[in-house]
Amino acid sequence: MPLTEEHRFGMQLASLSRGWRAELDRRLADLGLSQARWLVLLHLARFKEAPTQRELAQSVGVEGPTLARLLDSLENQGLVRRQAVVEDRRAKKILLCDTARPLIEKIETIATALRHELFEGIDEEDLRVCLRVHSTILANLEKS
């Protein structure tokens, strides 16, 4: 049975995602952070206010226990700290330490350079069409 365009699209999208992440991970290796840890730092940096551990887990797309282990590691490196929430003793806010800021800037710089390389030669209109298609697929996923 021949592959449909939809099947090819799905396979290519998965390959693109894996490849992009693997290349970024390779370029960030000198910073001494695993993919999971730099991903947590980037998500944390994008919050306007310190998120709870649960909010951060949802943002990153990992389970609570997995995030807890990552946060333990980042805390040991002096990059994040947990702060008790007065209204809910079980909840913890996750704060970036000042030492994390220069590291996050390096991560962002490397990620931006890679993104520019990967989008080289791609027409703006093609990119807009691609974004529209992805948005529709994501909306369909949310309906499922």
N, CA, C and O atoms as a GROMACS GRO file, in nm:
protein
  576
    1MET      N    1   0.084  -0.118   0.000
    1MET     CA    2   0.000   0.000   0.000
    1MET      C    3   0.089   0.125   0.000
    1MET      O    4   0.173   0.141   0.089
    2PRO      N    5   0.072   0.213  -0.097
    2PRO     CA    6   0.158   0.333  -0.104
    2PRO      C    7   0.125   0.431   0.010
    2PRO      O    8   0.013   0.438   0.059
    3LEU      N    9   0.228   0.506   0.049
    3LEU     CA   10   0.210   0.606   0.153
    3LEU      C   11   0.128   0.723   0.100
    3LEU      O   12   0.149   0.769  -0.012
    4THR      N   13   0.035   0.771   0.182
    4THR     CA   14  -0.042   0.890   0.143
    4THR      C   15   0.041   1.014   0.176
    4THR      O   16   0.139   1.006   0.251
    5GLU      N   17   0.002   1.127   0.120
    5GLU     CA   18   0.070   1.252   0.152
    5GLU      C   19   0.056   1.284   0.301
    5GLU      O   20   0.149   1.338   0.362
    6GLU      N   21  -0.060   1.252   0.358
    6GLU     CA   22  -0.080   1.276   0.501
    6GLU      C   23   0.018   1.193   0.583
    6GLU      O   24   0.076   1.241   0.681
    7HIS      N   25   0.037   1.066   0.543
    7HIS     CA   26   0.131   0.979   0.613
    7HIS      C   27   0.273   1.034   0.600
    7HIS      O   28   0.347   1.041   0.698
    8ARG      N   29   0.311   1.072   0.480
    8ARG     CA   30   0.444   1.129   0.457
    8ARG      C   31   0.464   1.255   0.541
    8ARG      O   32   0.570   1.276   0.600
    9PHE      N   33   0.360   1.338   0.545
    9PHE     CA   34   0.366   1.462   0.622
    9PHE      C   35   0.394   1.432   0.769
    9PHE      O   36   0.482   1.492   0.830
   10GLY      N   37   0.319   1.338   0.825
   10GLY     CA   38   0.338   1.301   0.966
   10GLY      C   39   0.477   1.248   0.994
   10GLY      O   40   0.540   1.285   1.093
   11MET      N   41   0.526   1.161   0.905
   11MET     CA   42   0.660   1.105   0.922
   11MET      C   43   0.766   1.214   0.911
   11MET      O   44   0.862   1.217   0.988
   12GLN      N   45   0.748   1.303   0.814
   12GLN     CA   46   0.845   1.410   0.794
   12GLN      C   47   0.846   1.508   0.912
   12GLN      O   48   0.951   1.555   0.956
   13LEU      N   49   0.726   1.537   0.963
   13LEU     CA   50   0.715   1.628   1.077
   13LEU      C   51   0.786   1.569   1.199
   13LEU      O   52   0.860   1.639   1.269
   14ALA      N   53   0.765   1.441   1.224
   14ALA     CA   54   0.831   1.374   1.337
   14ALA      C   55   0.983   1.375   1.319
   14ALA      O   56   1.057   1.400   1.414
   15SER      N   57   1.028   1.349   1.198
   15SER     CA   58   1.171   1.348   1.168
   15SER      C   59   1.231   1.488   1.185
   15SER      O   60   1.340   1.504   1.241
   16LEU      N   61   1.160   1.588   1.138
   16LEU     CA   62   1.204   1.726   1.150
   16LEU      C   63   1.219   1.764   1.298
   16LEU      O   64   1.319   1.823   1.338
   17SER      N   65   1.118   1.730   1.378
   17SER     CA   66   1.120   1.763   1.520
   17SER      C   67   1.238   1.695   1.590
   17SER      O   68   1.311   1.760   1.666
   18ARG      N   69   1.257   1.566   1.565
   18ARG     CA   70   1.369   1.493   1.626
   18ARG      C   71   1.502   1.550   1.582
   18ARG      O   72   1.592   1.572   1.664
   19GLY      N   73   1.516   1.574   1.452
   19GLY     CA   74   1.642   1.624   1.398
   19GLY      C   75   1.678   1.762   1.450
   19GLY      O   76   1.793   1.788   1.485
   20TRP      N   77   1.579   1.850   1.454
   20TRP     CA   78   1.601   1.987   1.502
   20TRP      C   79   1.648   1.983   1.647
   20TRP      O   80   1.745   2.049   1.685
   21ARG      N   81   1.576   1.905   1.728
   21ARG     CA   82   1.610   1.896   1.870
   21ARG      C   83   1.748   1.834   1.890
   21ARG      O   84   1.824   1.879   1.975
   22ALA      N   85   1.779   1.730   1.813
   22ALA     CA   86   1.909   1.663   1.826
   22ALA      C   87   2.022   1.758   1.789
   22ALA      O   88   2.126   1.760   1.855
   23GLU      N   89   2.003   1.837   1.683
   23GLU     CA   90   2.107   1.933   1.642
   23GLU      C   91   2.124   2.042   1.748
   23GLU      O   92   2.237   2.081   1.779
   24LEU      N   93   2.014   2.090   1.802
   24LEU     CA   94   2.024   2.192   1.908
   24LEU      C   95   2.092   2.132   2.030
   24LEU      O   96   2.176   2.196   2.093
   25ASP      N   97   2.057   2.010   2.064
   25ASP     CA   98   2.120   1.943   2.177
   25ASP      C   99   2.271   1.930   2.155
   25ASP      O  100   2.350   1.952   2.246
   26ARG      N  101   2.310   1.894   2.033
   26ARG     CA  102   2.453   1.882   2.000
   26ARG      C  103   2.525   2.015   2.018
   26ARG      O  104   2.636   2.020   2.073
   27ARG      N  105   2.461   2.122   1.973
   27ARG     CA  106   2.523   2.255   1.983
   27ARG      C  107   2.526   2.308   2.126
   27ARG      O  108   2.609   2.393   2.159
   28LEU      N  109   2.438   2.259   2.210
   28LEU     CA  110   2.433   2.304   2.350
   28LEU      C  111   2.513   2.214   2.444
   28LEU      O  112   2.522   2.242   2.563
   29ALA      N  113   2.571   2.108   2.391
   29ALA     CA  114   2.641   2.010   2.474
   29ALA      C  115   2.751   2.074   2.559
   29ALA      O  116   2.772   2.033   2.673
   30ASP      N  117   2.821   2.173   2.506
   30ASP     CA  118   2.930   2.237   2.580
   30ASP      C  119   2.882   2.313   2.704
   30ASP      O  120   2.962   2.347   2.791
   31LEU      N  121   2.753   2.340   2.711
   31LEU     CA  122   2.700   2.412   2.827
   31LEU      C  123   2.675   2.319   2.946
   31LEU      O  124   2.642   2.365   3.056
   32GLY      N  125   2.690   2.189   2.924
   32GLY     CA  126   2.677   2.093   3.033
   32GLY      C  127   2.533   2.067   3.076
   32GLY      O  128   2.507   2.031   3.191
   33LEU      N  129   2.439   2.086   2.984
   33LEU     CA  130   2.298   2.064   3.016
   33LEU      C  131   2.240   1.959   2.923
   33LEU      O  132   2.267   1.959   2.803
   34SER      N  133   2.160   1.871   2.980
   34SER     CA  134   2.088   1.775   2.897
   34SER      C  135   1.974   1.849   2.828
   34SER      O  136   1.937   1.959   2.868
   35GLN      N  137   1.919   1.787   2.725
   35GLN     CA  138   1.807   1.845   2.653
   35GLN      C  139   1.692   1.876   2.747
   35GLN      O  140   1.631   1.983   2.739
   36ALA      N  141   1.662   1.784   2.836
   36ALA     CA  142   1.551   1.803   2.928
   36ALA      C  143   1.575   1.925   3.018
   36ALA      O  144   1.482   2.001   3.044
   37ARG      N  145   1.698   1.943   3.064
   37ARG     CA  146   1.727   2.055   3.155
   37ARG      C  147   1.724   2.189   3.082
   37ARG      O  148   1.670   2.285   3.136
   38TRP      N  149   1.783   2.197   2.961
   38TRP     CA  150   1.779   2.327   2.894
   38TRP      C  151   1.637   2.362   2.852
   38TRP      O  152   1.600   2.480   2.845
   39LEU      N  153   1.556   2.260   2.822
   39LEU     CA  154   1.417   2.283   2.786
   39LEU      C  155   1.340   2.342   2.906
   39LEU      O  156   1.260   2.434   2.889
   40VAL      N  157   1.364   2.289   3.025
   40VAL     CA  158   1.300   2.341   3.146
   40VAL      C  159   1.340   2.486   3.168
   40VAL      O  160   1.256   2.570   3.199
   41LEU      N  161   1.469   2.516   3.154
   41LEU     CA  162   1.516   2.654   3.173
   41LEU      C  163   1.449   2.750   3.075
   41LEU      O  164   1.407   2.859   3.113
   42LEU      N  165   1.440   2.709   2.947
   42LEU     CA  166   1.378   2.796   2.847
   42LEU      C  167   1.230   2.820   2.878
   42LEU      O  168   1.182   2.932   2.868
   43HIS      N  169   1.159   2.714   2.915
   43HIS     CA  170   1.018   2.731   2.950
   43HIS      C  171   1.003   2.821   3.072
   43HIS      O  172   0.916   2.908   3.076
   44LEU      N  173   1.086   2.800   3.171
   44LEU     CA  174   1.080   2.880   3.294
   44LEU      C  175   1.107   3.027   3.265
   44LEU      O  176   1.042   3.115   3.323
   45ALA      N  177   1.200   3.054   3.177
   45ALA     CA  178   1.236   3.193   3.143
   45ALA      C  179   1.122   3.265   3.072
   45ALA      O  180   1.117   3.388   3.073
   46ARG      N  181   1.031   3.192   3.011
   46ARG     CA  182   0.923   3.255   2.934
   46ARG      C  183   0.801   3.292   3.018
   46ARG      O  184   0.712   3.362   2.971
   47PHE      N  185   0.798   3.247   3.142
   47PHE     CA  186   0.688   3.284   3.232
   47PHE      C  187   0.708   3.426   3.281
   47PHE      O  188   0.820   3.465   3.314
   48LYS      N  189   0.601   3.505   3.286
   48LYS     CA  190   0.608   3.642   3.339
   48LYS      C  191   0.630   3.639   3.490
   48LYS      O  192   0.710   3.716   3.545
   49GLU      N  193   0.556   3.549   3.558
   49GLU     CA  194   0.571   3.532   3.702
   49GLU      C  195   0.613   3.388   3.728
   49GLU      O  196   0.584   3.298   3.648
   50ALA      N  197   0.680   3.367   3.839
   50ALA     CA  198   0.727   3.232   3.873
   50ALA      C  199   0.610   3.134   3.875
   50ALA      O  200   0.513   3.154   3.947
   51PRO      N  201   0.620   3.027   3.794
   51PRO     CA  202   0.511   2.928   3.791
   51PRO      C  203   0.522   2.831   3.908
   51PRO      O  204   0.626   2.820   3.973
   52THR      N  205   0.412   2.761   3.933
   52THR     CA  206   0.419   2.650   4.028
   52THR      C  207   0.484   2.534   3.954
   52THR      O  208   0.497   2.535   3.832
   53GLN      N  209   0.524   2.435   4.030
   53GLN     CA  210   0.585   2.317   3.970
   53GLN      C  211   0.487   2.251   3.874
   53GLN      O  212   0.527   2.203   3.767
   54ARG      N  213   0.358   2.248   3.910
   54ARG     CA  214   0.256   2.188   3.824
   54ARG      C  215   0.243   2.267   3.692
   54ARG      O  216   0.234   2.206   3.585
   55GLU      N  217   0.240   2.401   3.700
   55GLU     CA  218   0.229   2.484   3.578
   55GLU      C  219   0.350   2.462   3.486
   55GLU      O  220   0.335   2.454   3.364
   56LEU      N  221   0.468   2.453   3.546
   56LEU     CA  222   0.588   2.432   3.467
   56LEU      C  223   0.586   2.293   3.401
   56LEU      O  224   0.624   2.280   3.286
   57ALA      N  225   0.541   2.192   3.473
   57ALA     CA  226   0.531   2.057   3.417
   57ALA      C  227   0.438   2.056   3.297
   57ALA      O  228   0.468   1.993   3.195
   58GLN      N  229   0.323   2.125   3.307
   58GLN     CA  230   0.229   2.133   3.195
   58GLN      C  231   0.292   2.205   3.076
   58GLN      O  232   0.274   2.163   2.962
   59SER      N  233   0.364   2.313   3.102
   59SER     CA  234   0.428   2.390   2.995
   59SER      C  235   0.531   2.306   2.921
   59SER      O  236   0.537   2.308   2.798
   60VAL      N  237   0.613   2.234   2.996
   60VAL     CA  238   0.720   2.153   2.936
   60VAL      C  239   0.665   2.026   2.873
   60VAL      O  240   0.722   1.972   2.778
   61GLY      N  241   0.551   1.978   2.927
   61GLY     CA  242   0.491   1.856   2.874
   61GLY      C  243   0.547   1.731   2.936
   61GLY      O  244   0.561   1.628   2.870
   62VAL      N  245   0.580   1.739   3.066
   62VAL     CA  246   0.632   1.622   3.137
   62VAL      C  247   0.548   1.598   3.261
   62VAL      O  248   0.474   1.686   3.306
   63GLU      N  249   0.560   1.478   3.316
   63GLU     CA  250   0.489   1.443   3.439
   63GLU      C  251   0.559   1.508   3.559
   63GLU      O  252   0.678   1.540   3.553
   64GLY      N  253   0.483   1.526   3.665
   64GLY     CA  254   0.536   1.589   3.786
   64GLY      C  255   0.663   1.526   3.841
   64GLY      O  256   0.759   1.598   3.868
   65PRO      N  257   0.668   1.392   3.858
   65PRO     CA  258   0.789   1.330   3.912
   65PRO      C  259   0.912   1.351   3.822
   65PRO      O  260   1.024   1.366   3.872
   66THR      N  261   0.891   1.351   3.691
   66THR     CA  262   1.002   1.374   3.598
   66THR      C  263   1.055   1.515   3.617
   66THR      O  264   1.176   1.536   3.625
   67LEU      N  265   0.964   1.612   3.625
   67LEU     CA  266   1.007   1.751   3.646
   67LEU      C  267   1.077   1.766   3.780
   67LEU      O  268   1.177   1.838   3.790
   68ALA      N  269   1.027   1.699   3.882
   68ALA     CA  270   1.088   1.709   4.015
   68ALA      C  271   1.236   1.668   4.009
   68ALA      O  272   1.321   1.734   4.069
   69ARG      N  273   1.265   1.560   3.938
   69ARG     CA  274   1.405   1.514   3.925
   69ARG      C  275   1.489   1.617   3.848
   69ARG      O  276   1.604   1.644   3.885
   70LEU      N  277   1.431   1.674   3.742
   70LEU     CA  278   1.504   1.776   3.666
   70LEU      C  279   1.530   1.899   3.751
   70LEU      O  280   1.639   1.958   3.746
   71LEU      N  281   1.431   1.938   3.829
   71LEU     CA  282   1.447   2.055   3.916
   71LEU      C  283   1.550   2.030   4.025
   71LEU      O  284   1.626   2.120   4.062
   72ASP      N  285   1.554   1.906   4.077
   72ASP     CA  286   1.657   1.871   4.176
   72ASP      C  287   1.796   1.896   4.116
   72ASP      O  288   1.883   1.956   4.180
   73SER      N  289   1.814   1.850   3.993
   73SER     CA  290   1.942   1.865   3.924
   73SER      C  291   1.974   2.013   3.899
   73SER      O  292   2.086   2.057   3.924
   74LEU      N  293   1.875   2.089   3.851
   74LEU     CA  294   1.896   2.231   3.824
   74LEU      C  295   1.920   2.309   3.953
   74LEU      O  296   1.996   2.406   3.955
   75GLU      N  297   1.855   2.266   4.060
   75GLU     CA  298   1.875   2.329   4.191
   75GLU      C  299   2.016   2.303   4.242
   75GLU      O  300   2.082   2.391   4.297
   76ASN      N  301   2.063   2.179   4.223
   76ASN     CA  302   2.199   2.144   4.264
   76ASN      C  303   2.304   2.222   4.185
   76ASN      O  304   2.413   2.248   4.236
   77GLN      N  305   2.271   2.260   4.063
   77GLN     CA  306   2.362   2.340   3.980
   77GLN      C  307   2.351   2.489   4.014
   77GLN      O  308   2.425   2.570   3.959
   78GLY      N  309   2.259   2.524   4.102
   78GLY     CA  310   2.242   2.664   4.140
   78GLY      C  311   2.170   2.748   4.036
   78GLY      O  312   2.188   2.869   4.030
   79LEU      N  313   2.087   2.683   3.952
   79LEU     CA  314   2.020   2.754   3.844
   79LEU      C  315   1.874   2.789   3.876
   79LEU      O  316   1.821   2.886   3.823
   80VAL      N  317   1.811   2.711   3.962
   80VAL     CA  318   1.673   2.738   4.003
   80VAL      C  319   1.661   2.717   4.153
   80VAL      O  320   1.746   2.654   4.216
   81ARG      N  321   1.553   2.772   4.209
   81ARG     CA  322   1.521   2.742   4.348
   81ARG      C  323   1.371   2.731   4.364
   81ARG      O  324   1.294   2.793   4.291
   82ARG      N  325   1.332   2.650   4.460
   82ARG     CA  326   1.190   2.631   4.489
   82ARG      C  327   1.152   2.722   4.606
   82ARG      O  328   1.230   2.743   4.699
   83GLN      N  329   1.031   2.775   4.598
   83GLN     CA  330   0.982   2.862   4.704
   83GLN      C  331   0.842   2.817   4.743
   83GLN      O  332   0.756   2.798   4.657
   84ALA      N  333   0.820   2.800   4.870
   84ALA     CA  334   0.688   2.757   4.919
   84ALA      C  335   0.582   2.862   4.885
   84ALA      O  336   0.609   2.982   4.887
   85VAL      N  337   0.462   2.814   4.855
   85VAL     CA  338   0.348   2.901   4.828
   85VAL      C  339   0.271   2.914   4.959
   85VAL      O  340   0.226   2.814   5.016
   86VAL      N  341   0.254   3.038   5.006
   86VAL     CA  342   0.192   3.062   5.136
   86VAL      C  343   0.051   3.003   5.143
   86VAL      O  344   0.013   2.943   5.243
   87GLU      N  345  -0.027   3.021   5.037
   87GLU     CA  346  -0.167   2.978   5.037
   87GLU      C  347  -0.184   2.826   5.026
   87GLU      O  348  -0.289   2.773   5.063
   88ASP      N  349  -0.082   2.756   4.977
   88ASP     CA  350  -0.092   2.612   4.956
   88ASP      C  351   0.043   2.548   4.992
   88ASP      O  352   0.138   2.554   4.914
   89ARG      N  353   0.049   2.487   5.108
   89ARG     CA  354   0.176   2.432   5.156
   89ARG      C  355   0.233   2.325   5.065
   89ARG      O  356   0.354   2.302   5.064
   90ARG      N  357   0.147   2.259   4.987
   90ARG     CA  358   0.195   2.152   4.898
   90ARG      C  359   0.259   2.208   4.771
   90ARG      O  360   0.342   2.141   4.709
   91ALA      N  361   0.221   2.329   4.733
   91ALA     CA  362   0.269   2.387   4.607
   91ALA      C  363   0.403   2.458   4.627
   91ALA      O  364   0.433   2.510   4.734
   92LYS      N  365   0.481   2.458   4.520
   92LYS     CA  366   0.610   2.528   4.518
   92LYS      C  367   0.618   2.613   4.392
   92LYS      O  368   0.585   2.567   4.282
   93LYS      N  369   0.663   2.736   4.408
   93LYS     CA  370   0.692   2.821   4.293
   93LYS      C  371   0.836   2.791   4.253
   93LYS      O  372   0.921   2.763   4.337
   94ILE      N  373   0.862   2.797   4.121
   94ILE     CA  374   0.997   2.771   4.071
   94ILE      C  375   1.055   2.902   4.022
   94ILE      O  376   0.999   2.967   3.934
   95LEU      N  377   1.168   2.940   4.080
   95LEU     CA  378   1.232   3.067   4.044
   95LEU      C  379   1.368   3.042   3.979
   95LEU      O  380   1.441   2.951   4.018
   96LEU      N  381   1.399   3.124   3.881
   96LEU     CA  382   1.532   3.119   3.820
   96LEU      C  383   1.629   3.194   3.910
   96LEU      O  384   1.597   3.301   3.962
   97CYS      N  385   1.746   3.139   3.928
   97CYS     CA  386   1.852   3.210   4.000
   97CYS      C  387   1.923   3.303   3.903
   97CYS      O  388   1.916   3.284   3.782
   98ASP      N  389   1.989   3.403   3.955
   98ASP     CA  390   2.060   3.498   3.869
   98ASP      C  391   2.165   3.430   3.782
   98ASP      O  392   2.193   3.474   3.671
   99THR      N  393   2.223   3.322   3.834
   99THR     CA  394   2.326   3.249   3.758
   99THR      C  395   2.270   3.185   3.632
   99THR      O  396   2.346   3.153   3.540
  100ALA      N  397   2.138   3.166   3.626
  100ALA     CA  398   2.076   3.102   3.509
  100ALA      C  399   2.062   3.199   3.392
  100ALA      O  400   2.061   3.156   3.277
  101ARG      N  401   2.051   3.328   3.420
  101ARG     CA  402   2.025   3.426   3.313
  101ARG      C  403   2.130   3.424   3.201
  101ARG      O  404   2.093   3.416   3.084
  102PRO      N  405   2.259   3.432   3.232
  102PRO     CA  406   2.358   3.428   3.122
  102PRO      C  407   2.354   3.296   3.045
  102PRO      O  408   2.375   3.294   2.924
  103LEU      N  409   2.326   3.188   3.115
  103LEU     CA  410   2.316   3.057   3.051
  103LEU      C  411   2.197   3.054   2.954
  103LEU      O  412   2.209   3.004   2.843
  104ILE      N  413   2.084   3.108   2.997
  104ILE     CA  414   1.965   3.113   2.912
  104ILE      C  415   1.992   3.200   2.789
  104ILE      O  416   1.948   3.167   2.679
  105GLU      N  417   2.065   3.310   2.808
  105GLU     CA  418   2.100   3.396   2.694
  105GLU      C  419   2.185   3.319   2.592
  105GLU      O  420   2.166   3.332   2.471
  106LYS      N  421   2.279   3.238   2.642
  106LYS     CA  422   2.362   3.155   2.552
  106LYS      C  423   2.274   3.054   2.477
  106LYS      O  424   2.289   3.035   2.356
  107ILE      N  425   2.184   2.990   2.551
  107ILE     CA  426   2.093   2.892   2.489
  107ILE      C  427   2.012   2.959   2.379
  107ILE      O  428   2.001   2.907   2.268
  108GLU      N  429   1.956   3.076   2.411
  108GLU     CA  430   1.874   3.151   2.314
  108GLU      C  431   1.956   3.190   2.191
  108GLU      O  432   1.908   3.180   2.078
  109THR      N  433   2.078   3.235   2.212
  109THR     CA  434   2.165   3.277   2.101
  109THR      C  435   2.194   3.159   2.008
  109THR      O  436   2.187   3.172   1.886
  110ILE      N  437   2.228   3.045   2.067
  110ILE     CA  438   2.258   2.925   1.988
  110ILE      C  439   2.132   2.877   1.915
  110ILE      O  440   2.138   2.839   1.798
  111ALA      N  441   2.018   2.878   1.984
  111ALA     CA  442   1.891   2.833   1.924
  111ALA      C  443   1.850   2.926   1.810
  111ALA      O  444   1.800   2.879   1.707
  112THR      N  445   1.869   3.056   1.827
  112THR     CA  446   1.834   3.153   1.723
  112THR      C  447   1.922   3.134   1.600
  112THR      O  448   1.873   3.138   1.487
  113ALA      N  449   2.051   3.112   1.621
  113ALA     CA  450   2.142   3.091   1.508
  113ALA      C  451   2.101   2.966   1.429
  113ALA      O  452   2.100   2.967   1.306
  114LEU      N  453   2.068   2.859   1.501
  114LEU     CA  454   2.024   2.736   1.433
  114LEU      C  455   1.896   2.761   1.355
  114LEU      O  456   1.884   2.718   1.240
  115ARG      N  457   1.800   2.830   1.418
  115ARG     CA  458   1.672   2.857   1.351
  115ARG      C  459   1.695   2.935   1.221
  115ARG      O  460   1.635   2.904   1.118
  116HIS      N  461   1.783   3.036   1.226
  116HIS     CA  462   1.814   3.114   1.104
  116HIS      C  463   1.872   3.024   0.995
  116HIS      O  464   1.838   3.038   0.878
  117GLU      N  465   1.961   2.932   1.034
  117GLU     CA  466   2.020   2.839   0.937
  117GLU      C  467   1.913   2.749   0.876
  117GLU      O  468   1.911   2.727   0.755
  118LEU      N  469   1.824   2.697   0.961
  118LEU     CA  470   1.724   2.602   0.913
  118LEU      C  471   1.619   2.666   0.823
  118LEU      O  472   1.562   2.600   0.736
  119PHE      N  473   1.593   2.795   0.843
  119PHE     CA  474   1.491   2.862   0.762
  119PHE      C  475   1.550   2.935   0.642
  119PHE      O  476   1.479   3.004   0.568
  120GLU      N  477   1.680   2.919   0.622
  120GLU     CA  478   1.745   2.982   0.507
  120GLU      C  479   1.684   2.930   0.378
  120GLU      O  480   1.668   2.809   0.360
  121GLY      N  481   1.649   3.022   0.288
  121GLY     CA  482   1.596   2.984   0.157
  121GLY      C  483   1.446   2.953   0.157
  121GLY      O  484   1.392   2.911   0.055
  122ILE      N  485   1.379   2.973   0.270
  122ILE     CA  486   1.236   2.945   0.275
  122ILE      C  487   1.159   3.076   0.257
  122ILE      O  488   1.181   3.173   0.328
  123ASP      N  489   1.071   3.075   0.160
  123ASP     CA  490   0.991   3.192   0.126
  123ASP      C  491   0.891   3.223   0.238
  123ASP      O  492   0.833   3.132   0.298
  124GLU      N  493   0.871   3.352   0.266
  124GLU     CA  494   0.778   3.395   0.371
  124GLU      C  495   0.637   3.339   0.350
  124GLU      O  496   0.572   3.293   0.444
  125GLU      N  497   0.591   3.342   0.227
  125GLU     CA  498   0.455   3.293   0.199
  125GLU      C  499   0.446   3.143   0.222
  125GLU      O  500   0.345   3.095   0.274
  126ASP      N  501   0.549   3.068   0.184
  126ASP     CA  502   0.551   2.923   0.212
  126ASP      C  503   0.544   2.897   0.362
  126ASP      O  504   0.476   2.805   0.407
  127LEU      N  505   0.616   2.978   0.437
  127LEU     CA  506   0.615   2.962   0.582
  127LEU      C  507   0.476   2.993   0.639
  127LEU      O  508   0.430   2.923   0.728
  128ARG      N  509   0.411   3.096   0.588
  128ARG     CA  510   0.275   3.128   0.634
  128ARG      C  511   0.178   3.014   0.605
  128ARG      O  512   0.094   2.981   0.689
  129VAL      N  513   0.188   2.954   0.486
  129VAL     CA  514   0.101   2.841   0.450
  129VAL      C  515   0.128   2.725   0.546
  129VAL      O  516   0.035   2.661   0.595
  130CYS      N  517   0.255   2.698   0.571
  130CYS     CA  518   0.293   2.588   0.661
  130CYS      C  519   0.236   2.612   0.801
  130CYS      O  520   0.184   2.520   0.864
  131LEU      N  521   0.246   2.734   0.849
  131LEU     CA  522   0.192   2.768   0.981
  131LEU      C  523   0.041   2.749   0.986
  131LEU      O  524  -0.014   2.703   1.086
  132ARG      N  525  -0.026   2.787   0.877
  132ARG     CA  526  -0.172   2.769   0.871
  132ARG      C  527  -0.209   2.622   0.878
  132ARG      O  528  -0.301   2.583   0.949
  133VAL      N  529  -0.136   2.540   0.803
  133VAL     CA  530  -0.161   2.395   0.803
  133VAL      C  531  -0.137   2.338   0.943
  133VAL      O  532  -0.220   2.262   0.994
  134HIS      N  533  -0.026   2.375   1.004
  134HIS     CA  534   0.004   2.325   1.139
  134HIS      C  535  -0.102   2.370   1.239
  134HIS      O  536  -0.142   2.292   1.326
  135SER      N  537  -0.148   2.493   1.228
  135SER     CA  538  -0.252   2.544   1.318
  135SER      C  539  -0.381   2.464   1.304
  135SER      O  540  -0.447   2.434   1.404
  136THR      N  541  -0.416   2.430   1.181
  136THR     CA  542  -0.538   2.351   1.158
  136THR      C  543  -0.523   2.212   1.218
  136THR      O  544  -0.616   2.161   1.281
  137ILE      N  545  -0.407   2.150   1.199
  137ILE     CA  546  -0.382   2.017   1.256
  137ILE      C  547  -0.389   2.023   1.408
  137ILE      O  548  -0.447   1.935   1.472
  138LEU      N  549  -0.328   2.126   1.466
  138LEU     CA  550  -0.331   2.140   1.612
  138LEU      C  551  -0.475   2.160   1.662
  138LEU      O  552  -0.514   2.102   1.764
  139ALA      N  553  -0.552   2.240   1.591
  139ALA     CA  554  -0.693   2.260   1.629
  139ALA      C  555  -0.770   2.129   1.621
  139ALA      O  556  -0.853   2.100   1.707
  140ASN      N  557  -0.743   2.050   1.517
  140ASN     CA  558  -0.809   1.920   1.503
  140ASN      C  559  -0.768   1.825   1.616
  140ASN      O  560  -0.849   1.746   1.665
  141LEU      N  561  -0.643   1.834   1.657
  141LEU     CA  562  -0.595   1.752   1.768
  141LEU      C  563  -0.669   1.786   1.897
  141LEU      O  564  -0.705   1.698   1.974
  142GLU      N  565  -0.692   1.915   1.918
  142GLU     CA  566  -0.761   1.959   2.040
  142GLU      C  567  -0.906   1.913   2.042
  142GLU      O  568  -0.964   1.897   2.150
  143LYS      N  569  -0.966   1.891   1.923
  143LYS     CA  570  -1.103   1.842   1.916
  143LYS      C  571  -1.112   1.693   1.950
  143LYS      O  572  -1.216   1.644   1.992
  144SER      N  573  -1.001   1.623   1.931
  144SER     CA  574  -1.001   1.477   1.952
  144SER      C  575  -1.029   1.438   2.095
  144SER      O  576  -1.031   1.320   2.128
   0.00000   0.00000   0.00000
